[in-house]
Amino acid sequence: MNRGRSRFRWFVAAVLLLVLLVATSRLWLALLGGYLVKADGAAQADMVVVLAGDFSGNRILTAADLVRQRLAPLALVSGPGEMYGQHESDLAIPFATRHGYPESYFLALPNDSRSTMAEADVVIAELRRRNAHRIDIVTSNYHTRRAGNIYRSKAKDLEIRMVSAPDEFFAPDSWWKNRDARKTFVIEWMKTVATWLGL
């Protein structure tokens, strides 16, 4: 009898917990999405850096606007070479010029990195070579926390601010409503956990 009652209580508790999770799902889903976003906003900088991985052009246009506002003299555009034999920077810079920004705003940094960690090594080396100390790093909103943690851990001597570029699909408070945003959420959380584990 007692065993039966105990099981029933556990069943009721599990059902109540499930109901609570469903009832509050928007809150905790938004918290999980919001955790990925940690942007500082732009400030006067020696250089703006555009991280690779955005195929909509929002990152480079955000960076170009910072140069136009004279918050930095140049935007360093990271460009891995994974797209049909072309570096991403070779596609991104002409995209920005077609949107009315002068080519003189940009400095291409072709590279062969395949992760944010590897890209950080290349970018930081170039920033140090150019004696740049105050940096605004532009990346997609969902990528700001992880990228910021990586860059700050690798370059404690640099003053780094993360600038969020809008993503076409990912909104932290409603990402679960969009298929592309759901994929972004899962992949970015997997990468975040992998970074925590040092993988």
Secondary structure in CASP SS format (residue, H / E / C, confidence):
PFRMAT SS
TARGET T0000
AUTHOR 0000-0000-0000
METHOD secondary structure of the structure
MODEL  1
M C 1.00
N H 1.00
R H 1.00
G H 1.00
R H 1.00
S H 1.00
R H 1.00
F H 1.00
R H 1.00
W H 1.00
F H 1.00
V H 1.00
A H 1.00
A H 1.00
V H 1.00
L H 1.00
L H 1.00
L H 1.00
V H 1.00
L H 1.00
L H 1.00
V H 1.00
A H 1.00
T C 1.00
S H 1.00
R H 1.00
L H 1.00
W H 1.00
L H 1.00
A H 1.00
L H 1.00
L H 1.00
G H 1.00
G H 1.00
Y H 1.00
L C 1.00
V C 1.00
K C 1.00
A C 1.00
D C 1.00
G C 1.00
A C 1.00
A C 1.00
Q C 1.00
A C 1.00
D C 1.00
M E 1.00
V E 1.00
V E 1.00
V E 1.00
L C 1.00
A C 1.00
G C 1.00
D C 1.00
F C 1.00
S C 1.00
G C 1.00
N H 1.00
R H 1.00
I H 1.00
L H 1.00
T H 1.00
A H 1.00
A H 1.00
D H 1.00
L H 1.00
V H 1.00
R H 1.00
Q C 1.00
R C 1.00
L C 1.00
A C 1.00
P C 1.00
L C 1.00
A E 1.00
L E 1.00
V E 1.00
S E 1.00
G E 1.00
P E 1.00
G C 1.00
E C 1.00
M E 1.00
Y C 1.00
G C 1.00
Q E 1.00
H C 1.00
E H 1.00
S H 1.00
D H 1.00
L H 1.00
A H 1.00
I H 1.00
P H 1.00
F H 1.00
A H 1.00
T H 1.00
R H 1.00
H C 1.00
G C 1.00
Y C 1.00
P C 1.00
E H 1.00
S H 1.00
Y H 1.00
F E 1.00
L E 1.00
A E 1.00
L E 1.00
P E 1.00
N E 1.00
D C 1.00
S C 1.00
R C 1.00
S C 1.00
T H 1.00
M H 1.00
A H 1.00
E H 1.00
A H 1.00
D H 1.00
V H 1.00
V H 1.00
I H 1.00
A H 1.00
E H 1.00
L H 1.00
R H 1.00
R H 1.00
R C 1.00
N C 1.00
A C 1.00
H C 1.00
R E 1.00
I E 1.00
D E 1.00
I E 1.00
V E 1.00
T E 1.00
S E 1.00
N H 1.00
Y H 1.00
H H 1.00
T H 1.00
R H 1.00
R H 1.00
A H 1.00
G H 1.00
N H 1.00
I H 1.00
Y H 1.00
R H 1.00
S H 1.00
K H 1.00
A C 1.00
K C 1.00
D C 1.00
L C 1.00
E E 1.00
I E 1.00
R E 1.00
M E 1.00
V E 1.00
S E 1.00
A E 1.00
P C 1.00
D C 1.00
E C 1.00
F C 1.00
F C 1.00
A C 1.00
P C 1.00
D C 1.00
S C 1.00
W H 1.00
W H 1.00
K H 1.00
N C 1.00
R H 1.00
D H 1.00
A H 1.00
R H 1.00
K H 1.00
T H 1.00
F H 1.00
V H 1.00
I H 1.00
E H 1.00
W H 1.00
M H 1.00
K H 1.00
T H 1.00
V H 1.00
A H 1.00
T H 1.00
W H 1.00
L C 1.00
G C 1.00
L C 1.00
END
